[in-house]
């Protein structure tokens, strides 16, 4: 990438928290190594991708050049043990993935996080205030209340994302990951992805409803500790459902749970990227594969 700024990530694994290489791969039934399992998120004019061990991000600067940053992921103490505990492991995985963001922000030196978009920030703040008032009112059935909360939480943010370039960068992220996983050209891959975080909407609706019903029956709706525990359990359970859905694509229940997220992707959060935006995602992918010691094949190379 001539003319682009690249900071190479750490390539030495140290300490007990460093994962062994094979753990970053899915294993096929015949024992052969399959493609890395990748996750990521759209940034403002950029893309962040993560594997089990590393992260890599690329951002298009105002002058048109690319800035690439990468490194090793930090794992929480005891994460290996908690990885065997259902529900808890989901919370840990989300926490570790989010833990990359402060370092990414520092190394980029620019307001690249989606939360730094003024429109999205305002929409999120307004939704949070309305949601808090509704939850404290305790009016209506738990299911109806959760549906309204979901609409209040997601609605303004979805419209803000749809009308911004963030949705195109989200599409670029999906195409890059999808092309790599399928071994095809990224430009031909779908802008929607089965493991998109949007697919947590269905599971979260179920787990949040069950958690709030339990809090109401125990009379703990105003107890901060109980609300915190119920919230973490809801998130962890939703992640467990999300993982089950990813492993059982084509199962009627998995497809039903995935439906809200798929529609959100199609209607709001993903649009087809421009070639230049897809190049950004491909730069992040190439850097992540470099850190993993994987030789890109076909379209995965930038």
Residue, then its C-alpha position, 0 to 999 in steps of 0.5 A: x500500500x504505497x503512500x499509506x500509513x501502516x503501523x505493524x502490530x505485535x507479533x510475539x505471543x507472551x504470557x498465559x493469556x496468549x492463545x495458541x495458534x490452533x485456537x484461532x481456527x475453526x476445525x473441519x470434521x476431517x481435522x483440516x484448518x478452515x478459515x479464521x473466524x472474523x468479526x468486526x465493525x464499521x468505523x467512520x470512513x473505516x473498518x475494524x476487523x478482529x480475530x481471536x488473537x488480533x485486531x486490525x483497522x484501516x481508515x481513509x483520511x481526508x487527504x485520501x490516504x489509508x491509515x492502518x493500525x493493528x495489534x494483539x487483543x488483550x484477554x481478561x484474567x480468567x477468560x480461558x476458564x470463563x470460556x467454558x461457562x455458558x452465559x458468562x463467556x458471552x459477556x466476556x467475549x463482548x467485553x474483550x471485543x469492546x476493549x480494543x476500541x480505546x486503543x484503536x481510538x488512541x492510535x488512530x488519533x482521529x474521531x473514528x468510532x461510530x459513537x463519535x458521530x454527532x447525529x448518532x450520539x444525539x439519537x442514542x442519548x435521546x433513546x436512552x432517556x426515553x427507554x429509562x422513563x418507560x422502564x421505570x413507569x412499569x406500565x403495560x405487559x413486559x412483552x409490549x414494553x420490551x417491543x416499545x423499548x426496542x423501537x425507542x432504542x433502535x429506531x433513531x439510531x437506525x435512521x441516523x446510520x442509514x443516512x450516513x456513510x457508516x452504512x456503506x462502511x458496514x457493507x464493506x466490512x461484510x463483503x470483505x469478511x464474506x469474500x474471505x470466508x467464501x474464497x470469492x471476490x469481496x465485491x461479489x459477496x453479500x452486504x449482509x452477513x449471518x454473524x452481524x451483531x444486528x442478529x442479536x436483536x431477536x435473542x435480546x428481545x427474548x432474554x430482556x423480556x424474560x429478565x424483566x419478568x423475573x425482576x417484576x415477580x421478585x419485586x427487584x425492578x428498582x434494585x440496581x444490583x439486581x438490574x445489573x445482574x439481570x442485564x448481564x445475564x440477558x446479554x450473555x444468554x442472547x450471545x449464546x442464542x446468537x452462537x447457536x443461530x450461527x451454527x444452525x443456519x437453515x434451522x427454522x427457529x434460527x431463521x426466525x430469530x435471525x429475521x429482525x436482524x436481517x431486515x435491519x441490515x437490509x433496510x438500515x445498517x448496510x448499503x453497497x460500498x464504493x470501490x474505494x470504501x471496499x479497498x479500506x475494508x480489504x486493507x484491514x483484512x490484509x493486515x489482520x491476515x498478515x498478523x495471523x501469518x495467513x497468505x491471502x488467496x485470490x481476492x483477499x489480497x489488497 
